[in-house]
């Protein structure tokens, strides 16, 4: 059987492995025996309808509170993340860009972008802002507060991630609440991250965001339903999952043989 996974010179293995992940919230099983592999330096998309478990997956990988009592394992560079705090995971090079970026009243953009930067020089902070289409002269001294639009806050958050120089970036619904110009800047930043060898995981139900990836996984009701090329996942997701006529679960006959 032909593998759907990317191939790499030298046989380099996955940077992130999700192994038999089960997570329950209350009486609901949100992630159900989920196994995925993410490959270094690639842009991966995790797609699916609302309620598929996409954001829960990102929160569990990052180790957010209320998402640590899971079965299975999450391995980064072959080592389990189970007992690591958020800060320890961040120290390993993992970061999460929120669907709704936080506001820090009174904190300047300069301080926010520089907080986790490896290089806190003025030149590095300016470069990070320019890469997301924001004029450093206008934004470095501004506060990260309600005076910024949602698109501006998303771009500033992404600038902070560029300055961090992470190894793995989880991006939850990067197109949420922003205009076309901001989205194009975010797409440019995703390509820049890939060019720097960063692994990117896009959590999305948007076909436009899906098309930025090299490889995709389709989740449904907490399960892996399909995986493979963008063309393959886009066709099925577009035709069968929007809207979903099977209570967020496609007809089981459509499920790929390679997932059995």
Backbone as JSON, one array per atom type, in Angstrom:
{
  "sequence": "XXXXXXXXXXXXXXXXXXXXXXXXXXXXXXXXXXXXXXXXXXXXXXXXXXXXXXXXXXXXXXXXXXXXXXXXXXXXXXXXXXXXXXXXXXXXXXXXXXXXXXXXXXXXXXXXXXXXXXXXXXXXXXXXXXXXXXXXXXXXXXXXXXXXXXXXXXXXXXXXXXXXXXXXXXXXXXXXXXXXXXXXXXXXXXXXXXXXXXXXXXXXXXXXXXXXXXXXXXXXXXXXXXXXXXXXXXXXXXXXXXXXXXXXXXXXXXXXXXXX",
  "N": [[0.84, -1.2, 0.0], [0.58, 2.18, -0.83], [2.11, 4.85, 0.9], [0.62, 7.72, 2.5], [2.13, 9.6, 3.7], [4.52, 12.32, 3.81], [7.71, 12.12, 2.15], [11.16, 12.09, 3.1], [14.5, 13.06, 2.55], [17.13, 11.02, 3.69], [15.62, 9.76, 5.57], [14.41, 10.97, 7.79], [12.47, 11.08, 10.75], [9.1, 11.62, 12.15], [8.4, 14.78, 13.77], [6.49, 15.25, 15.66], [4.33, 13.13, 17.37], [1.17, 11.81, 17.79], [-0.38, 9.52, 19.73], [-2.75, 7.16, 19.91], [-4.64, 8.85, 21.2], [-6.95, 9.72, 23.63], [-9.47, 11.72, 24.9], [-11.71, 12.98, 27.25], [-14.42, 15.16, 27.91], [-16.38, 15.92, 30.48], [-19.09, 13.86, 29.98], [-18.59, 13.35, 27.38], [-16.72, 11.99, 24.76], [-14.2, 13.54, 23.31], [-11.82, 13.39, 21.83], [-10.93, 10.5, 20.14], [-9.21, 7.78, 20.32], [-7.04, 8.76, 18.74], [-4.56, 8.92, 16.33], [-1.78, 10.42, 14.96], [0.81, 11.71, 12.81], [3.28, 14.19, 12.52], [5.38, 15.95, 10.35], [8.76, 17.15, 10.15], [9.45, 20.57, 9.29], [7.29, 20.9, 7.59], [4.04, 22.03, 6.46], [1.14, 21.28, 7.99], [-2.33, 20.51, 7.89], [-5.14, 20.3, 9.99], [-8.31, 19.43, 9.6], [-11.9, 19.73, 9.65], [-15.42, 19.51, 10.53], [-17.26, 21.79, 12.73], [-16.96, 20.88, 16.13], [-15.46, 18.64, 15.71], [-13.17, 18.12, 17.14], [-10.82, 19.47, 16.72], [-9.7, 21.91, 17.85], [-9.5, 21.05, 20.47], [-7.53, 19.1, 20.17], [-5.26, 20.73, 19.58], [-5.1, 22.18, 22.0], [-4.54, 20.12, 23.77], [-2.07, 19.15, 22.86], [-0.55, 21.41, 23.44], [-0.77, 21.44, 26.16], [-2.64, 22.74, 27.8], [-4.52, 23.8, 30.71], [-7.05, 21.64, 31.98], [-6.85, 19.97, 29.84], [-5.15, 17.9, 30.19], [-5.64, 15.4, 31.22], [-5.51, 12.78, 29.71], [-5.7, 9.76, 27.75], [-3.28, 7.61, 26.15], [-0.55, 8.99, 24.26], [1.61, 11.83, 23.65], [4.23, 12.66, 21.69], [7.23, 14.44, 21.29], [9.95, 15.0, 19.3], [10.43, 12.36, 19.82], [10.17, 12.09, 22.56], [8.05, 11.88, 25.4], [5.45, 14.23, 26.06], [3.79, 14.24, 28.18], [4.12, 14.79, 30.99], [4.99, 17.38, 31.05], [4.87, 20.89, 31.63], [3.07, 23.79, 30.3], [4.97, 25.86, 30.0], [7.32, 24.39, 29.92], [6.94, 22.93, 27.59], [6.86, 25.03, 25.79], [9.49, 25.81, 26.1], [10.72, 23.76, 24.75], [10.22, 24.49, 22.22], [7.63, 24.68, 21.23], [4.67, 26.32, 20.31], [1.52, 28.08, 20.54], [-0.81, 29.7, 18.54], [-3.54, 31.59, 19.2], [-7.07, 31.28, 18.46], [-8.6, 33.5, 19.15], [-6.81, 36.15, 19.78], [-5.08, 37.16, 22.76], [-5.52, 40.11, 24.85], [-3.41, 42.45, 26.37], [-3.68, 44.69, 28.56], [-2.09, 47.78, 28.58], [0.43, 46.75, 28.03], [3.06, 47.18, 25.76], [3.34, 46.84, 22.16], [6.0, 46.43, 21.45], [7.04, 45.25, 23.82], [5.42, 42.99, 23.97], [5.95, 41.54, 21.56], [8.64, 41.13, 21.94], [8.78, 39.57, 24.21], [9.06, 36.71, 24.22], [11.13, 36.42, 22.48], [14.04, 35.15, 20.86], [16.06, 36.74, 20.0], [16.17, 39.9, 21.06], [16.68, 42.31, 19.93], [16.22, 45.6, 18.54], [16.18, 45.61, 15.77], [15.44, 42.98, 15.15], [12.83, 42.84, 16.2], [11.55, 44.76, 14.67], [11.78, 43.61, 12.13], [10.17, 41.33, 12.45], [7.61, 42.46, 12.73], [7.38, 43.77, 10.26], [7.27, 41.59, 8.56], [4.72, 40.64, 8.91], [3.28, 42.61, 7.82], [2.99, 45.06, 9.22], [3.71, 48.38, 10.13], [6.6, 49.16, 11.79], [7.2, 51.68, 12.92], [4.73, 52.73, 13.46], [3.54, 50.82, 15.13], [5.18, 49.7, 17.22], [5.23, 51.19, 19.61], [2.62, 51.14, 20.43], [-0.17, 50.12, 22.51], [-1.15, 46.8, 23.37], [-4.19, 46.4, 23.14], [-7.72, 47.19, 23.36], [-7.86, 49.05, 21.34], [-6.78, 48.03, 19.09], [-7.57, 46.27, 16.13], [-9.13, 43.03, 15.48], [-7.75, 41.74, 13.41], [-5.3, 43.13, 13.45], [-4.36, 42.4, 16.0], [-4.05, 39.65, 15.64], [-2.01, 39.62, 13.76], [0.04, 40.83, 15.19], [0.39, 38.96, 17.22], [1.31, 36.86, 15.64], [3.68, 38.0, 14.74], [5.08, 37.98, 17.14], [5.44, 35.25, 17.42], [7.07, 34.69, 15.21], [9.36, 36.01, 16.08], [10.06, 34.43, 18.22], [11.19, 32.18, 17.09], [10.31, 29.39, 16.9], [10.02, 25.73, 16.94], [7.8, 24.23, 16.41], [4.64, 25.27, 15.45], [1.37, 25.77, 16.43], [-1.58, 26.68, 14.96], [-4.61, 28.0, 15.54], [-7.49, 28.23, 13.8], [-6.57, 30.39, 11.9], [-7.69, 32.25, 10.16], [-9.83, 33.42, 11.36], [-12.07, 36.04, 11.9], [-10.73, 38.09, 10.48], [-9.59, 40.36, 7.87], [-9.12, 40.2, 4.25], [-6.59, 41.21, 3.51], [-5.09, 40.98, 5.9], [-5.21, 38.2, 6.18], [-3.77, 37.32, 3.93], [-1.24, 38.24, 4.65], [-0.77, 36.63, 6.86], [-0.68, 34.16, 5.59], [1.66, 34.58, 4.11], [3.47, 34.67, 6.23], [3.27, 32.06, 7.2], [4.44, 30.66, 5.08], [7.01, 31.71, 5.31], [7.77, 30.68, 7.81], [7.85, 27.96, 7.18], [9.93, 28.01, 5.3], [12.02, 28.48, 7.02], [12.3, 26.1, 8.22], [10.47, 25.43, 10.16], [7.89, 23.52, 11.68], [4.48, 23.56, 10.97], [1.2, 23.52, 12.19], [-1.95, 23.72, 11.13], [-5.06, 24.47, 12.36], [-8.24, 24.15, 11.22], [-11.37, 24.93, 9.5], [-11.52, 25.92, 7.06], [-11.31, 26.05, 3.57], [-9.57, 27.72, 2.19], [-7.47, 28.14, 4.0], [-6.68, 25.47, 4.35], [-5.52, 24.99, 1.85], [-3.0, 26.06, 2.09], [-1.37, 24.19, 3.13], [0.88, 21.31, 3.16], [0.09, 18.76, 3.58], [-2.63, 16.91, 4.91], [-5.04, 16.21, 7.52], [-8.18, 14.8, 8.16], [-10.55, 15.22, 10.56], [-13.26, 13.79, 12.38], [-15.85, 13.77, 14.6], [-13.98, 13.39, 16.65], [-12.33, 11.42, 15.66], [-9.78, 10.17, 13.41], [-10.41, 10.55, 10.07], [-9.7, 10.74, 7.34], [-6.55, 11.04, 5.58], [-3.85, 12.64, 3.86], [-3.03, 14.0, 0.63], [-3.51, 17.52, -0.09], [-5.33, 17.98, -2.16], [-6.86, 15.65, -2.16], [-8.04, 15.68, 0.43], [-9.34, 18.13, 0.35], [-11.28, 17.77, -1.64], [-12.95, 15.77, -0.54], [-13.69, 16.91, 1.94], [-14.87, 19.33, 1.14], [-17.02, 18.39, -0.35], [-18.42, 16.56, 1.27], [-18.51, 17.32, 3.96], [-19.38, 19.89, 4.45], [-22.35, 21.39, 4.33], [-22.5, 19.06, 7.12], [-24.21, 16.08, 6.85], [-24.45, 13.99, 8.55], [-24.49, 14.15, 11.34], [-22.01, 15.27, 12.04], [-20.45, 13.16, 11.23], [-19.22, 11.48, 8.57], [-20.5, 9.12, 6.12], [-19.69, 5.84, 6.96], [-18.79, 4.11, 5.0], [-17.29, 5.66, 3.37], [-14.88, 5.92, 4.54], [-11.33, 5.79, 4.58], [-9.44, 2.95, 3.48], [-6.83, 2.85, 4.34], [-6.84, 3.7, 6.92], [-7.68, 1.76, 8.53]],
  "CA": [[0.0, 0.0, 0.0], [1.35, 3.42, -0.93], [1.93, 5.72, 2.06], [0.19, 9.09, 2.29], [3.0, 10.49, 4.43], [5.6, 12.91, 3.03], [8.99, 11.42, 2.23], [12.25, 13.0, 3.38], [15.84, 12.53, 2.32], [17.8, 10.61, 4.91], [14.72, 9.0, 6.42], [14.09, 11.67, 9.04], [11.17, 10.7, 11.26], [8.19, 12.69, 12.54], [8.78, 15.62, 14.9], [5.4, 15.16, 16.64], [3.51, 11.93, 17.22], [0.0, 11.66, 18.66], [-0.51, 8.07, 19.75], [-3.92, 6.61, 20.6], [-5.09, 9.9, 22.12], [-8.36, 9.72, 24.06], [-9.73, 12.77, 25.89], [-13.13, 13.15, 27.52], [-14.85, 16.35, 28.64], [-17.66, 15.49, 31.01], [-19.45, 12.52, 29.51], [-18.38, 13.3, 25.94], [-15.38, 11.66, 24.27], [-13.91, 14.56, 22.29], [-10.8, 12.76, 21.0], [-11.27, 9.09, 20.25], [-8.16, 6.9, 19.81], [-6.5, 9.54, 17.63], [-3.14, 8.71, 16.05], [-1.34, 11.29, 13.87], [2.23, 12.04, 12.78], [3.57, 15.48, 11.88], [6.74, 15.83, 9.85], [9.5, 18.4, 10.34], [9.58, 21.51, 8.19], [6.13, 20.83, 6.71], [2.8, 22.66, 6.91], [0.07, 20.29, 8.09], [-3.65, 21.03, 8.24], [-6.11, 19.42, 10.63], [-9.58, 20.02, 9.2], [-13.1, 19.01, 10.04], [-16.54, 20.38, 10.9], [-17.33, 22.2, 14.13], [-17.18, 19.76, 17.03], [-14.68, 17.47, 15.31], [-12.09, 17.9, 18.09], [-9.59, 20.11, 16.22], [-9.14, 22.82, 18.84], [-9.14, 20.22, 21.61], [-6.24, 18.49, 19.84], [-4.22, 21.75, 19.76], [-4.99, 22.48, 23.42], [-3.92, 18.97, 24.43], [-0.65, 19.17, 22.49], [0.1, 22.51, 24.14], [-0.8, 21.16, 27.59], [-3.45, 23.7, 28.53], [-5.26, 23.24, 31.84], [-8.27, 20.91, 31.6], [-6.59, 19.12, 28.67], [-3.99, 17.07, 30.53], [-6.08, 14.07, 31.67], [-5.81, 12.02, 28.5], [-5.09, 8.45, 27.55], [-2.4, 7.63, 25.0], [0.66, 9.78, 24.48], [2.04, 12.83, 22.68], [5.69, 12.62, 21.7], [7.91, 15.48, 20.52], [11.33, 14.52, 19.16], [10.5, 11.02, 20.38], [10.02, 12.11, 24.01], [6.68, 12.16, 25.83], [5.14, 15.55, 26.63], [2.72, 14.05, 29.15], [4.36, 15.39, 32.3], [5.6, 18.7, 30.88], [3.98, 22.06, 31.72], [3.04, 24.65, 29.11], [6.25, 26.55, 29.89], [8.34, 23.42, 29.51], [6.71, 22.64, 26.17], [7.33, 26.21, 25.07], [10.95, 25.75, 26.12], [11.12, 22.79, 23.73], [10.01, 25.1, 20.91], [6.24, 24.53, 20.81], [3.86, 27.48, 20.65], [0.14, 28.05, 20.05], [-1.45, 30.96, 18.17], [-4.94, 31.43, 19.57], [-8.13, 31.72, 17.55], [-8.9, 34.86, 19.59], [-5.6, 36.58, 20.49], [-5.27, 37.83, 24.04], [-5.15, 41.51, 25.01], [-2.69, 42.72, 27.61], [-3.86, 46.13, 28.74], [-0.93, 48.52, 29.04], [1.67, 46.18, 27.49], [3.3, 47.69, 24.42], [3.64, 45.87, 21.12], [7.43, 46.12, 21.58], [7.21, 44.31, 24.92], [4.71, 41.75, 23.65], [6.69, 40.8, 20.54], [9.95, 40.78, 22.45], [8.73, 38.78, 25.45], [9.61, 35.37, 24.05], [12.06, 36.43, 21.35], [15.42, 34.71, 21.08], [16.87, 37.95, 19.77], [15.29, 41.0, 21.41], [17.18, 43.55, 19.36], [15.23, 46.42, 17.83], [16.15, 45.18, 14.37], [14.67, 41.72, 15.05], [11.41, 43.12, 16.44], [11.05, 45.48, 13.49], [11.68, 42.66, 11.04], [9.01, 40.47, 12.7], [6.4, 43.23, 12.4], [7.33, 44.0, 8.81], [6.92, 40.35, 7.88], [3.27, 40.47, 8.97], [2.66, 43.77, 7.17], [2.73, 46.16, 10.15], [4.78, 49.37, 10.14], [7.16, 49.26, 13.15], [7.12, 53.05, 13.42], [3.37, 52.95, 13.93], [3.01, 49.83, 16.07], [6.02, 49.28, 18.33], [4.9, 51.9, 20.83], [1.2, 51.04, 20.76], [-0.56, 49.13, 23.51], [-1.92, 45.64, 22.9], [-5.45, 46.6, 23.87], [-8.95, 47.21, 22.57], [-7.75, 49.97, 20.21], [-6.34, 47.24, 17.94], [-8.58, 45.39, 15.54], [-8.83, 41.61, 15.58], [-6.7, 41.41, 12.44], [-4.03, 43.67, 13.94], [-3.9, 41.58, 17.12], [-3.58, 38.37, 15.12], [-0.73, 39.81, 13.11], [1.03, 41.09, 16.24], [0.67, 37.67, 17.84], [2.14, 36.09, 14.72], [5.01, 38.61, 14.79], [5.74, 37.49, 18.35], [5.84, 33.87, 17.16], [8.24, 34.75, 14.33], [10.5, 36.43, 16.89], [10.42, 33.32, 19.11], [11.91, 31.16, 16.33], [9.92, 28.08, 17.45], [10.19, 24.56, 16.09], [6.45, 23.77, 16.07], [3.62, 26.29, 15.68], [-0.02, 25.35, 16.29], [-2.36, 27.87, 14.63], [-6.02, 27.66, 15.65], [-8.36, 29.06, 12.96], [-5.84, 31.63, 11.64], [-8.48, 33.18, 9.34], [-11.03, 33.85, 12.1], [-12.3, 37.44, 12.24], [-9.79, 39.02, 9.88], [-9.88, 40.71, 6.49], [-8.32, 39.5, 3.24], [-5.2, 41.67, 3.56], [-4.45, 40.35, 7.05], [-5.08, 36.77, 5.92], [-2.66, 37.12, 3.01], [-0.01, 38.43, 5.42], [-0.59, 35.43, 7.67], [-0.23, 33.11, 4.67], [3.08, 34.86, 3.83], [4.23, 34.3, 7.42], [3.31, 30.6, 7.23], [5.47, 30.24, 4.12], [8.3, 32.09, 5.88], [8.07, 29.7, 8.85], [8.26, 26.72, 6.5], [11.26, 28.23, 4.71], [12.99, 28.43, 8.11], [12.33, 24.74, 8.75], [9.51, 25.28, 11.25], [6.72, 22.7, 11.43], [3.27, 24.33, 11.24], [-0.03, 22.74, 12.26], [-3.08, 24.62, 10.95], [-6.36, 23.96, 12.78], [-9.12, 24.97, 10.39], [-12.44, 24.34, 8.69], [-11.5, 26.77, 5.87], [-10.6, 25.5, 2.42], [-8.48, 28.64, 1.85], [-6.35, 27.82, 4.9], [-6.25, 24.12, 4.0], [-4.68, 25.03, 0.64], [-1.65, 26.5, 2.42], [-0.66, 23.07, 3.74], [1.49, 20.27, 2.32], [-0.48, 17.47, 3.94], [-3.79, 17.21, 5.76], [-5.79, 15.17, 8.24], [-9.58, 15.12, 8.35], [-11.12, 14.68, 11.79], [-14.71, 13.77, 12.45], [-16.28, 13.22, 15.88], [-12.81, 13.01, 17.44], [-11.58, 10.34, 15.02], [-9.15, 10.43, 12.13], [-11.26, 9.99, 9.02], [-8.88, 10.63, 6.13], [-5.29, 11.76, 5.58], [-3.22, 12.6, 2.55], [-2.75, 15.24, -0.1], [-4.5, 18.6, 0.04], [-6.37, 17.78, -3.17], [-7.72, 14.56, -1.7], [-8.82, 16.1, 1.58], [-10.2, 19.24, -0.05], [-12.41, 17.23, -2.39], [-13.89, 15.09, 0.36], [-14.18, 17.86, 2.95], [-15.76, 20.27, 0.49], [-18.24, 17.74, -0.87], [-19.12, 15.7, 2.23], [-18.51, 17.8, 5.35], [-19.89, 21.27, 4.57], [-22.59, 21.03, 5.73], [-22.43, 17.63, 7.37], [-25.53, 15.51, 7.0], [-24.39, 12.77, 9.35], [-24.21, 14.51, 12.74], [-20.56, 15.42, 12.08], [-19.76, 11.9, 10.93], [-19.54, 11.01, 7.22], [-20.86, 7.72, 5.93], [-18.53, 5.01, 7.26], [-18.31, 3.46, 3.78], [-16.35, 6.55, 2.73], [-13.63, 5.99, 5.31], [-10.22, 5.22, 3.84], [-8.93, 1.65, 3.89], [-5.52, 2.98, 4.98], [-7.01, 4.07, 8.31], [-8.13, 0.58, 9.28]],
  "C": [[0.87, 1.25, 0.0], [1.04, 4.32, 0.26], [1.46, 7.09, 1.65], [1.13, 10.08, 2.95], [4.04, 11.09, 3.51], [6.86, 12.06, 3.16], [10.1, 12.44, 2.38], [13.58, 12.31, 3.12], [16.46, 12.15, 3.66], [16.9, 9.91, 5.89], [14.38, 9.66, 7.74], [12.66, 11.36, 9.46], [10.32, 11.89, 11.66], [8.71, 13.48, 13.74], [7.76, 15.5, 16.03], [4.57, 13.92, 16.34], [2.39, 11.95, 18.26], [-0.38, 10.19, 18.59], [-1.7, 7.64, 20.58], [-4.55, 7.59, 21.58], [-6.6, 9.81, 22.36], [-8.51, 10.82, 25.12], [-11.23, 12.96, 26.01], [-13.36, 14.45, 28.27], [-16.25, 16.07, 29.14], [-17.94, 14.06, 30.56], [-19.18, 12.35, 28.02], [-16.93, 12.96, 25.63], [-15.09, 12.57, 23.09], [-12.84, 14.08, 21.32], [-10.89, 11.27, 21.23], [-10.22, 8.23, 19.55], [-7.49, 7.51, 18.58], [-5.0, 9.31, 17.51], [-2.76, 9.5, 14.8], [0.17, 11.45, 13.95], [2.44, 13.31, 11.98], [5.06, 15.53, 11.58], [7.45, 17.16, 9.86], [9.57, 19.25, 9.08], [8.43, 21.52, 7.21], [4.96, 21.61, 7.33], [1.7, 21.61, 6.85], [-1.24, 21.01, 8.41], [-4.45, 19.93, 8.91], [-7.47, 20.06, 10.41], [-10.72, 19.15, 9.69], [-14.18, 19.98, 10.44], [-16.44, 20.81, 12.36], [-17.65, 21.0, 15.0], [-16.37, 18.53, 16.7], [-13.55, 17.15, 16.29], [-10.79, 18.59, 17.72], [-8.92, 20.99, 17.27], [-8.74, 22.07, 20.1], [-7.79, 19.55, 21.39], [-5.11, 19.49, 20.08], [-4.0, 22.04, 21.24], [-4.29, 21.35, 24.18], [-2.43, 18.9, 24.11], [0.1, 20.24, 23.27], [0.1, 22.31, 25.65], [-1.6, 22.16, 28.4], [-4.2, 23.02, 29.68], [-6.59, 22.68, 31.35], [-8.08, 20.01, 30.38], [-5.41, 18.19, 28.93], [-4.37, 15.65, 30.95], [-6.5, 13.25, 30.46], [-5.17, 10.64, 28.58], [-4.27, 8.5, 26.27], [-1.17, 8.48, 25.31], [0.83, 10.79, 23.35], [3.54, 12.91, 22.79], [6.25, 13.69, 20.77], [9.39, 15.14, 20.5], [11.49, 13.16, 19.83], [10.31, 10.95, 21.88], [8.61, 12.54, 24.39], [6.56, 13.56, 26.41], [4.21, 15.45, 27.82], [2.93, 14.83, 30.45], [4.99, 16.78, 32.22], [4.54, 19.79, 30.96], [3.97, 22.81, 30.4], [4.4, 25.31, 28.92], [7.35, 25.61, 29.44], [8.17, 23.04, 28.04], [7.15, 23.82, 25.31], [8.85, 26.24, 25.0], [11.51, 24.76, 25.11], [10.91, 23.34, 22.31], [8.62, 24.96, 20.36], [5.45, 25.77, 21.21], [2.5, 27.4, 19.96], [-0.33, 29.47, 19.75], [-2.95, 30.79, 18.33], [-5.89, 31.87, 18.46], [-8.52, 33.16, 17.86], [-7.7, 35.34, 20.39], [-5.92, 37.35, 21.76], [-4.93, 39.31, 23.95], [-4.45, 41.66, 26.35], [-2.69, 44.22, 27.81], [-2.58, 46.76, 29.29], [0.4, 47.99, 28.53], [1.86, 46.68, 26.07], [3.54, 46.55, 23.44], [5.12, 45.47, 21.19], [7.66, 45.07, 22.67], [6.59, 42.96, 24.6], [5.49, 40.91, 22.65], [8.03, 40.33, 21.08], [9.95, 39.82, 23.62], [9.36, 37.4, 25.3], [10.66, 35.27, 22.97], [13.43, 35.9, 21.75], [16.37, 35.89, 20.95], [15.95, 39.14, 20.0], [15.78, 42.34, 20.88], [16.06, 44.29, 18.63], [15.08, 45.97, 16.39], [15.31, 43.92, 14.21], [13.19, 41.96, 15.26], [10.8, 43.83, 15.25], [10.85, 44.52, 12.32], [10.44, 41.77, 11.21], [7.72, 41.19, 12.36], [6.27, 43.44, 10.9], [6.89, 42.76, 8.06], [5.42, 40.05, 7.94], [2.53, 41.72, 8.47], [2.3, 44.91, 8.09], [3.95, 47.07, 10.22], [5.34, 49.5, 11.57], [7.06, 50.65, 13.75], [5.74, 53.32, 14.04], [2.99, 52.05, 15.1], [3.88, 49.53, 17.28], [5.64, 49.93, 19.65], [3.45, 51.79, 21.25], [0.94, 49.98, 21.82], [-1.33, 48.0, 22.85], [-3.24, 45.65, 23.66], [-6.61, 46.69, 22.89], [-8.89, 48.19, 21.4], [-7.28, 49.25, 18.94], [-7.5, 46.39, 17.42], [-8.18, 43.94, 15.73], [-7.73, 41.19, 14.64], [-5.34, 41.92, 12.87], [-3.49, 42.82, 15.08], [-3.39, 40.23, 16.64], [-2.21, 38.53, 14.48], [0.38, 40.09, 14.13], [1.38, 39.8, 16.96], [1.58, 36.84, 16.95], [3.56, 36.67, 14.67], [5.78, 38.12, 16.02], [6.21, 36.05, 18.17], [7.05, 33.83, 16.23], [9.49, 35.09, 15.12], [10.97, 35.32, 17.83], [11.32, 32.3, 18.42], [11.6, 29.77, 16.87], [10.24, 26.95, 16.49], [8.85, 24.02, 15.62], [5.45, 24.85, 16.43], [2.25, 25.68, 15.43], [-0.83, 26.62, 16.05], [-3.84, 27.5, 14.58], [-6.85, 28.67, 14.88], [-7.7, 30.4, 12.63], [-6.62, 32.66, 10.83], [-9.67, 33.77, 10.09], [-11.02, 35.36, 12.36], [-11.34, 38.42, 11.62], [-10.14, 39.27, 8.42], [-8.89, 40.02, 5.54], [-6.86, 39.91, 3.3], [-4.46, 41.0, 4.72], [-4.23, 38.87, 6.81], [-3.92, 36.49, 4.97], [-1.32, 37.3, 3.71], [0.27, 37.21, 6.29], [-0.12, 34.27, 6.8], [1.25, 33.31, 4.32], [3.95, 34.41, 5.01], [4.34, 32.78, 7.56], [4.38, 30.08, 6.28], [6.87, 30.57, 4.64], [8.72, 31.09, 6.97], [8.55, 28.39, 8.21], [9.66, 26.86, 5.92], [12.36, 28.16, 5.77], [13.04, 27.06, 8.77], [11.38, 24.49, 9.9], [8.35, 24.38, 10.8], [5.47, 23.48, 11.85], [2.07, 23.39, 11.2], [-1.2, 23.72, 12.22], [-4.36, 23.92, 11.37], [-7.41, 24.79, 12.06], [-10.32, 24.19, 9.88], [-12.56, 25.13, 7.39], [-10.72, 26.11, 4.75], [-9.44, 26.4, 2.02], [-7.25, 28.38, 2.72], [-5.8, 26.43, 4.6], [-5.28, 24.13, 2.83], [-3.27, 25.53, 0.91], [-0.77, 25.35, 2.9], [-0.04, 22.15, 2.7], [0.76, 18.94, 2.46], [-1.61, 17.73, 4.92], [-4.37, 15.96, 6.39], [-7.21, 15.67, 8.39], [-10.09, 14.42, 9.6], [-12.64, 14.74, 11.73], [-15.11, 13.06, 13.75], [-15.11, 12.67, 16.68], [-11.96, 11.92, 16.84], [-10.88, 10.84, 13.77], [-9.95, 9.74, 11.04], [-10.5, 9.77, 7.72], [-7.58, 11.38, 6.36], [-4.7, 11.68, 4.18], [-3.02, 13.96, 1.95], [-3.86, 16.26, 0.13], [-5.65, 18.39, -0.94], [-7.38, 16.71, -2.72], [-8.62, 15.01, -0.56], [-9.78, 17.22, 1.2], [-11.45, 18.73, -0.76], [-13.43, 16.6, -1.46], [-14.51, 16.07, 1.34], [-15.18, 18.82, 2.33], [-17.08, 19.65, 0.07], [-19.07, 17.08, 0.24], [-19.27, 16.28, 3.62], [-19.04, 19.21, 5.52], [-21.16, 21.41, 3.73], [-22.57, 19.51, 5.88], [-23.84, 17.08, 7.61], [-25.58, 14.29, 7.89], [-23.96, 13.07, 10.79], [-22.7, 14.55, 12.97], [-19.82, 14.11, 11.89], [-20.15, 11.42, 9.55], [-19.9, 9.53, 7.2], [-19.61, 6.84, 6.1], [-17.98, 4.31, 6.02], [-17.29, 4.33, 3.06], [-14.98, 6.55, 3.42], [-12.52, 5.22, 4.57], [-9.79, 3.87, 4.39], [-7.62, 1.79, 4.65], [-5.62, 3.45, 6.42], [-7.42, 2.87, 9.16], [-6.95, -0.08, 9.99]]
}
